[in-house]
Amino acid sequence: MIPINAPQIGEEEIEAVIKVLKSGILTHGLGAGPMVKGFEEEFAKLVGAKYAIAVNSGTAALHMAVVASGAKRGDEVILPSFTFVATAETVVMAGAKPVFVDINPETYTISPEEFEKAITRRTKAVIAVDLYGAPADMKPLREIADKHGLKVIEDAAQAHGAMYNGKPVGAYADVACWSFYASKNMTTGEGGMITTNDSELAEKLRLIRCHGEKQKYMSTLVGHNYRMPEIEAAIGLVQLKKLPGFLAKRRENAERLTAKLWGTENLQLPKEQPNCRNSWYLYTVRLKEASRYKRDAVVEQLRGKGIGAEVYYPWPIHSMPPYRKFKRLNLTETEKASEQVFSLPVHPGVETDQVDFVAETVLSLI
Ligand SMILES: Cc1ncc(COP(=O)(O)O)c(C=O)c1O
């Protein structure tokens, strides 16, 4: 099977882990050991942010971001329903209410117009998701948020290396949240990061990461244990150096797939917007006019031929039992997309002849 994604781990990562194990420093009681600090510095440089706070998952990063935005019981946070469940889950974890709005059917990211329609006096923040590694349309979102005094959180879990208006994604947000889960463009096994240019927010986030403690055993706010272990940071430092190569191979594979599938009737291909560079975390196509049943049948057939096609995401969050009770606006495009999309493997481990095989198989099936 050609998997949809696969961690790219080499000898350097193994050596880095051994070095940490031999050092005896596995973590730091107040949140950041030497490896974590080094990883934060390098990651901040990569995304052009002043501050980076490493945590132990992308979900932790999002939860901290929502809490730090000030959203609490009774407040509303606007977000798309067409995303991984963590985006909404963390709003509920913070005690606030998710409000689901529709997406742009071309980019699958939150529609700025729909965001504006959903704003009420209870709204505290918006979460935009760079889905599949395609940047959300952050400039209009920022402008609308500023008009209403709202915080902007960017879920960039899938978007390491993606660019928007000439800058790394995250530049228009108050905070950007990243994931280093094993499938992501770069990995630490599990792990996450928050980046921001706001020094006060950064300070608050560091406190939330580690029980609200600036000094041991004296909490100044209610926090968590969201610390990143030193082993993960050591892997992350190696992966950061390899990231440009990973992204180049993803792009090469994605562009080759596009060249081969171009012009196929009823198949919508992923397209970079003119002001964007995608990270190509997922190469997601859409079977136009198809029912869920037909799309699922194509995915099954691809899998039968050894191609690890997957659907991200078959069920929008608002349709899942714990989330049905929350407010939503019209979600027509979200529902349609969840029935028609499927993703094809383009990760750096996919060889050129495998890309050709994927394209030929898709063409033969539809
Ligand atoms: C869009 C999105 N948000 C949030 C997350 C959560 O990240 P993690 O798995 O590191 O907790 C992920 C990844 O799994 C994701 O793809």
The ligand as an SDF file (V2000), in Angstrom:
LIG
                    3D

 16 16  0  0  0  0  0  0  0  0999 V2000
   -6.5080   20.6740   11.1600 C   0  0  0  0  0  0  0  0  0  0  0  0
   -5.9770   20.0240   12.3850 C   0  0  0  0  0  0  0  0  0  0  0  0
   -6.1720   20.6060   13.5830 N   0  0  0  0  0  0  0  0  0  0  0  0
   -5.7050   20.0770   14.7190 C   0  0  0  0  0  0  0  0  0  0  0  0
   -4.9930   18.9040   14.7210 C   0  0  0  0  0  0  0  0  0  0  0  0
   -4.5780   18.3280   16.0330 C   0  0  0  0  0  0  0  0  0  0  0  0
   -3.2030   18.1040   16.1310 O   0  0  0  0  0  0  0  0  0  0  0  0
   -2.6320   16.9300   17.0500 P   0  0  0  0  0  0  0  0  0  0  0  0
   -2.9780   15.6230   16.4050 O   0  0  0  0  0  0  0  0  0  0  0  0
   -1.1470   17.1900   17.0540 O   0  0  0  0  0  0  0  0  0  0  0  0
   -3.2180   17.0740   18.3900 O   0  0  0  0  0  0  0  0  0  0  0  0
   -4.7330   18.2570   13.5000 C   0  0  0  0  0  0  0  0  0  0  0  0
   -3.9350   17.0360   13.3970 C   0  0  0  0  0  0  0  0  0  0  0  0
   -4.1280   15.9880   13.8000 O   0  0  0  0  0  0  0  0  0  0  0  0
   -5.2470   18.8260   12.3080 C   0  0  0  0  0  0  0  0  0  0  0  0
   -5.0540   18.2310   11.1380 O   0  0  0  0  0  0  0  0  0  0  0  0
  1  2  1  0
  2  3  1  0
  2 15  2  0
  3  4  2  0
  4  5  1  0
  5  6  1  0
  5 12  2  0
  6  7  1  0
  7  8  1  0
  8  9  2  0
  8 10  1  0
  8 11  1  0
 12 13  1  0
 12 15  1  0
 13 14  2  0
 15 16  1  0
M  END
$$$$
